[in-house]
Amino acid sequence: MKCIFCKDDATASKSVEHIVPESMGNKNNILPKGVVCDTCNNYFSLKIEKKVLEMKYFQNLRFRNGIESKKNRIPRGIALIPKTRYEAEVIISENKPFEVILDAASFELIQKGEIKHLILPFDIEYPKNDKVFSRFLAKIGVEMIALRILMQNRNDQNLLATEPDLDPVRNYARFNSKNENWVYSSRKIYEEDENFFLENGKSVDMVFECDFLATQEGELYFVIAIKGIEFALNMAGSSIEGYENWLRENDHISPLYSKGRHFGYKLTPNFLKK
């Protein structure tokens, strides 16, 4: 079987591929061994996913939502210390109180009683024009296509790996030899703490959800929402004009929820129930 990115033989590969990193809450969307070769798997893990997870926005997002890493650890958060404006690291450990790592000046003022509270920032801006994040979206998009196709027939893997229409996006995600930076759409579509409901009425948490939008112009967009922030990438190149046109024509509703699609999940967000 050929790797869906580099097209080399991946038959002997030993690693499964988490389409969205485990450290972003993904436990279910996984490609089996041999779909993405070990070399590409390691590349994405170190050169793309690690850099995204280390972005201040995602570190803080995972911290305040308690999203654990694959080693079951919550990343360190950030707290601003009044007066000194020092950015202190905050550590959460199971069955232990919060730990705050202070500088000497802040510690002294706290001891004197001149500082009595911390500020946990929630306004760190999500990535809007970031090359690594753009390639991250491209990687997830290719793998989501693979998941859907190979769930129907694993024998289609070689056809998928050699499909010329996917070459631009797979090469952008894996190699980016032209040093491109594909634009993507980003916007807030619901609150970070939005409740989602199962058919039985039980409320559950939603970390991410994703799907594809095919426009009448023949474009295919990959769309993913991570804790209420929606990102959309054109699977054919650096253009989101078609996506912006689609939004205007559809009252700016996310493709996640147009025509009750709900991205394939039997979950309803609270803003739709209202």
URDAMO-V66120 format. One record per residue. RES is the residue in three letters. SS is DSSP state (hx for helix, st for strand, lp for the rest). D_CENTER is the distance of its C-alpha to the mean C-alpha in Angstrom with 1 decimal. Layout:
# URDAMO-V66120
res->RES ss->SS d_center->D_CENTER
res->RES ss->SS d_center->D_CENTER
This chain:
# URDAMO-V66120
res->MET ss->lp d_center->27.4
res->LYS ss->st d_center->25.7
res->CYS ss->lp d_center->22.2
res->ILE ss->lp d_center->20.1
res->PHE ss->lp d_center->19.2
res->CYS ss->lp d_center->22.4
res->LYS ss->lp d_center->24.7
res->ASP ss->lp d_center->26.6
res->ASP ss->st d_center->27.9
res->ALA ss->lp d_center->25.4
res->THR ss->lp d_center->27.8
res->ALA ss->lp d_center->28.3
res->SER ss->lp d_center->24.7
res->LYS ss->lp d_center->24.1
res->SER ss->lp d_center->20.3
res->VAL ss->lp d_center->18.1
res->GLU ss->st d_center->14.7
res->HIS ss->st d_center->11.6
res->ILE ss->lp d_center->9.5
res->VAL ss->lp d_center->6.2
res->PRO ss->lp d_center->7.7
res->GLU ss->hx d_center->10.2
res->SER ss->hx d_center->9.6
res->MET ss->hx d_center->6.6
res->GLY ss->lp d_center->9.3
res->ASN ss->lp d_center->9.5
res->LYS ss->lp d_center->13.3
res->ASN ss->lp d_center->14.2
res->ASN ss->lp d_center->12.5
res->ILE ss->st d_center->14.3
res->LEU ss->st d_center->16.4
res->PRO ss->lp d_center->19.9
res->LYS ss->lp d_center->21.7
res->GLY ss->lp d_center->22.9
res->VAL ss->lp d_center->20.3
res->VAL ss->lp d_center->18.6
res->CYS ss->lp d_center->21.3
res->ASP ss->hx d_center->21.2
res->THR ss->hx d_center->21.5
res->CYS ss->hx d_center->18.4
res->ASN ss->hx d_center->16.5
res->ASN ss->hx d_center->17.7
res->TYR ss->hx d_center->17.0
res->PHE ss->hx d_center->13.3
res->SER ss->hx d_center->13.2
res->LEU ss->hx d_center->15.4
res->LYS ss->hx d_center->15.0
res->ILE ss->hx d_center->11.4
res->GLU ss->hx d_center->9.1
res->LYS ss->hx d_center->11.7
res->LYS ss->hx d_center->12.0
res->VAL ss->hx d_center->8.4
res->LEU ss->hx d_center->8.9
res->GLU ss->lp d_center->12.4
res->MET ss->lp d_center->11.7
res->LYS ss->hx d_center->13.8
res->TYR ss->hx d_center->11.5
res->PHE ss->hx d_center->8.9
res->GLN ss->hx d_center->12.0
res->ASN ss->hx d_center->13.8
res->LEU ss->hx d_center->11.2
res->ARG ss->hx d_center->11.2
res->PHE ss->hx d_center->14.9
res->ARG ss->hx d_center->16.0
res->ASN ss->hx d_center->14.3
res->GLY ss->lp d_center->15.5
res->ILE ss->lp d_center->12.4
res->GLU ss->st d_center->14.1
res->SER ss->lp d_center->13.5
res->LYS ss->lp d_center->15.0
res->LYS ss->lp d_center->18.2
res->ASN ss->lp d_center->18.1
res->ARG ss->lp d_center->18.0
res->ILE ss->st d_center->16.5
res->PRO ss->lp d_center->15.7
res->ARG ss->lp d_center->18.4
res->GLY ss->st d_center->18.3
res->ILE ss->st d_center->20.4
res->ALA ss->st d_center->23.5
res->LEU ss->st d_center->25.8
res->ILE ss->st d_center->29.4
res->PRO ss->lp d_center->31.8
res->LYS ss->lp d_center->34.7
res->THR ss->lp d_center->33.4
res->ARG ss->lp d_center->29.9
res->TYR ss->lp d_center->28.8
res->GLU ss->st d_center->25.1
res->ALA ss->st d_center->25.5
res->GLU ss->st d_center->23.2
res->VAL ss->st d_center->22.9
res->ILE ss->st d_center->22.7
res->ILE ss->lp d_center->22.4
res->SER ss->lp d_center->24.1
res->GLU ss->lp d_center->25.1
res->ASN ss->lp d_center->28.5
res->LYS ss->lp d_center->28.9
res->PRO ss->lp d_center->29.1
res->PHE ss->lp d_center->26.7
res->GLU ss->st d_center->27.5
res->VAL ss->st d_center->27.5
res->ILE ss->st d_center->28.3
res->LEU ss->lp d_center->30.6
res->ASP ss->lp d_center->32.6
res->ALA ss->hx d_center->36.4
res->ALA ss->hx d_center->37.0
res->SER ss->hx d_center->34.6
res->PHE ss->hx d_center->36.0
res->GLU ss->hx d_center->39.5
res->LEU ss->hx d_center->38.9
res->ILE ss->hx d_center->37.3
res->GLN ss->hx d_center->40.4
res->LYS ss->lp d_center->42.7
res->GLY ss->lp d_center->41.0
res->GLU ss->lp d_center->40.0
res->ILE ss->lp d_center->36.3
res->LYS ss->lp d_center->35.5
res->HIS ss->lp d_center->31.9
res->LEU ss->st d_center->28.4
res->ILE ss->st d_center->25.9
res->LEU ss->lp d_center->22.2
res->PRO ss->lp d_center->20.4
res->PHE ss->lp d_center->17.9
res->ASP ss->lp d_center->18.1
res->ILE ss->lp d_center->16.0
res->GLU ss->lp d_center->14.7
res->TYR ss->lp d_center->11.1
res->PRO ss->lp d_center->10.9
res->LYS ss->lp d_center->13.1
res->ASN ss->lp d_center->14.7
res->ASP ss->lp d_center->13.2
res->LYS ss->hx d_center->14.1
res->VAL ss->hx d_center->11.9
res->PHE ss->hx d_center->8.7
res->SER ss->hx d_center->10.5
res->ARG ss->hx d_center->11.2
res->PHE ss->hx d_center->7.8
res->LEU ss->hx d_center->7.4
res->ALA ss->hx d_center->10.9
res->LYS ss->hx d_center->10.6
res->ILE ss->hx d_center->8.3
res->GLY ss->hx d_center->10.8
res->VAL ss->hx d_center->13.7
res->GLU ss->hx d_center->13.0
res->MET ss->hx d_center->12.5
res->ILE ss->hx d_center->15.9
res->ALA ss->hx d_center->17.3
res->LEU ss->hx d_center->16.5
res->ARG ss->hx d_center->18.3
res->ILE ss->hx d_center->21.1
res->LEU ss->hx d_center->21.8
res->MET ss->hx d_center->21.9
res->GLN ss->hx d_center->24.9
res->ASN ss->lp d_center->26.5
res->ARG ss->hx d_center->25.5
res->ASN ss->hx d_center->28.4
res->ASP ss->hx d_center->26.5
res->GLN ss->hx d_center->24.4
res->ASN ss->hx d_center->26.8
res->LEU ss->hx d_center->27.0
res->LEU ss->hx d_center->23.2
res->ALA ss->hx d_center->23.3
res->THR ss->lp d_center->26.2
res->GLU ss->lp d_center->25.2
res->PRO ss->hx d_center->25.9
res->ASP ss->hx d_center->23.8
res->LEU ss->hx d_center->20.6
res->ASP ss->hx d_center->22.0
res->PRO ss->hx d_center->20.8
res->VAL ss->hx d_center->17.1
res->ARG ss->hx d_center->17.4
res->ASN ss->hx d_center->19.5
res->TYR ss->hx d_center->17.3
res->ALA ss->hx d_center->14.3
res->ARG ss->hx d_center->16.8
res->PHE ss->lp d_center->19.7
res->ASN ss->lp d_center->19.6
res->SER ss->lp d_center->23.4
res->LYS ss->lp d_center->24.0
res->ASN ss->lp d_center->21.8
res->GLU ss->lp d_center->20.2
res->ASN ss->lp d_center->17.5
res->TRP ss->lp d_center->16.4
res->VAL ss->lp d_center->16.0
res->TYR ss->lp d_center->13.3
res->SER ss->st d_center->13.6
res->SER ss->st d_center->12.0
res->ARG ss->st d_center->13.6
res->LYS ss->st d_center->13.9
res->ILE ss->lp d_center->14.9
res->TYR ss->lp d_center->15.7
res->GLU ss->lp d_center->16.1
res->GLU ss->lp d_center->13.8
res->ASP ss->lp d_center->16.4
res->GLU ss->lp d_center->17.0
res->ASN ss->lp d_center->18.8
res->PHE ss->st d_center->18.3
res->PHE ss->st d_center->21.4
res->LEU ss->lp d_center->22.4
res->GLU ss->lp d_center->25.5
res->ASN ss->lp d_center->27.7
res->GLY ss->lp d_center->26.6
res->LYS ss->lp d_center->24.8
res->SER ss->st d_center->21.9
res->VAL ss->st d_center->18.6
res->ASP ss->lp d_center->15.4
res->MET ss->lp d_center->12.2
res->VAL ss->lp d_center->8.9
res->PHE ss->st d_center->6.9
res->GLU ss->st d_center->9.0
res->CYS ss->st d_center->9.3
res->ASP ss->st d_center->12.6
res->PHE ss->st d_center->14.8
res->LEU ss->st d_center->17.3
res->ALA ss->st d_center->20.6
res->THR ss->lp d_center->22.8
res->GLN ss->lp d_center->26.6
res->GLU ss->lp d_center->26.6
res->GLY ss->lp d_center->25.2
res->GLU ss->lp d_center->21.7
res->LEU ss->st d_center->18.6
res->TYR ss->st d_center->15.3
res->PHE ss->st d_center->11.9
res->VAL ss->st d_center->10.3
res->ILE ss->st d_center->7.2
res->ALA ss->st d_center->7.5
res->ILE ss->st d_center->5.7
res->LYS ss->lp d_center->9.1
res->GLY ss->lp d_center->11.0
res->ILE ss->st d_center->9.5
res->GLU ss->st d_center->9.6
res->PHE ss->st d_center->8.8
res->ALA ss->st d_center->11.2
res->LEU ss->st d_center->12.4
res->ASN ss->st d_center->15.9
res->MET ss->lp d_center->16.2
res->ALA ss->lp d_center->19.6
res->GLY ss->lp d_center->19.4
res->SER ss->lp d_center->19.0
res->SER ss->lp d_center->19.9
res->ILE ss->lp d_center->18.6
res->GLU ss->hx d_center->22.1
res->GLY ss->hx d_center->22.1
res->TYR ss->hx d_center->19.0
res->GLU ss->hx d_center->20.7
res->ASN ss->hx d_center->23.9
res->TRP ss->hx d_center->22.5
res->LEU ss->hx d_center->21.2
res->ARG ss->hx d_center->24.6
res->GLU ss->hx d_center->26.4
res->ASN ss->lp d_center->24.5
res->ASP ss->lp d_center->24.8
res->HIS ss->lp d_center->21.2
res->ILE ss->lp d_center->20.0
res->SER ss->lp d_center->16.5
res->PRO ss->lp d_center->16.8
res->LEU ss->lp d_center->15.0
res->TYR ss->lp d_center->18.4
res->SER ss->hx d_center->21.0
res->LYS ss->hx d_center->23.9
res->GLY ss->hx d_center->22.6
res->ARG ss->lp d_center->20.0
res->HIS ss->hx d_center->17.5
res->PHE ss->hx d_center->15.1
res->GLY ss->hx d_center->17.4
res->TYR ss->lp d_center->17.0
res->LYS ss->lp d_center->20.3
res->LEU ss->lp d_center->18.9
res->THR ss->st d_center->20.1
res->PRO ss->st d_center->18.7
res->ASN ss->hx d_center->21.5
res->PHE ss->hx d_center->21.7
res->LEU ss->hx d_center->22.7
res->LYS ss->hx d_center->25.2
res->LYS ss->lp d_center->26.8
